[in-house]
Amino acid sequence: MYQALWLLLETLGSLLATACVLRAYLNWLGLGPRNQIGQFVVAITEWIVRPLRGVLPAARKGPRSVDWASLAAALVLALVLAIAYIMIFGRGRAPAFGAVLLLAVFWLIEWSLWLLTALVLLLAVLSWVNPHAPIAPTVDALTQPFLSPIRRVLPLIGGVDLSPLVLILLLQLALTVLKSVVPSFMAIAA
């Protein structure tokens, strides 16, 4: 019973928190809601981000501005999930704030890595299937800051860009390292 409840909470909470992270990243790149991805992300996160905009200082307009309200919304969602996790699986103990905060930060990092992995996979699929899709420029802009350094080092091989593959391998390595740290932390938190 608890496993099913946790699956539902984790799925909904992590997707919503990841959407908040994506919203902050879109704003940091200066893309905002002027594209299909941005419009979708704003539509599903506005209910939690808008109230935080009244509390947190507004970032300056333009690219490279930090959307603190969206990041705070992602952190709030991760904190709520961490509290729920420890309450469900912590044998009724009240969670320590430090443990909850660390668990929430671990999850935000993990979700961000999975978000970037999904964007790189989407870019690779679009480049082969439909490079002129309406979302292709946005996905390209989202992945460009991570692929550019790899492209400078790794040339095209037979006309094929292998930088998405290298980035996915690096992201999976980072996720593996993160996952190796989390079990020891979870034993302390739970």
Secondary structure, 3 states (H helix, E strand, C coil): CHHHHHHHHHHHHHHHHHHHHHHHHHHHHCCCCCCHHHHHHHHHHHHHHHHHHHHCCCCCCCCCCCCHHHHHHHHHHHHHHHHHHHHHHCCCCCCCHHHHHHHHHHHHHHHHHHHHHHHHHHHHHHHHHCCCCCCHHHHHHHHHHHHHHHHHHCCCECCECCHHHHHHHHHHHHHHHHHHHHHHHHHHHC
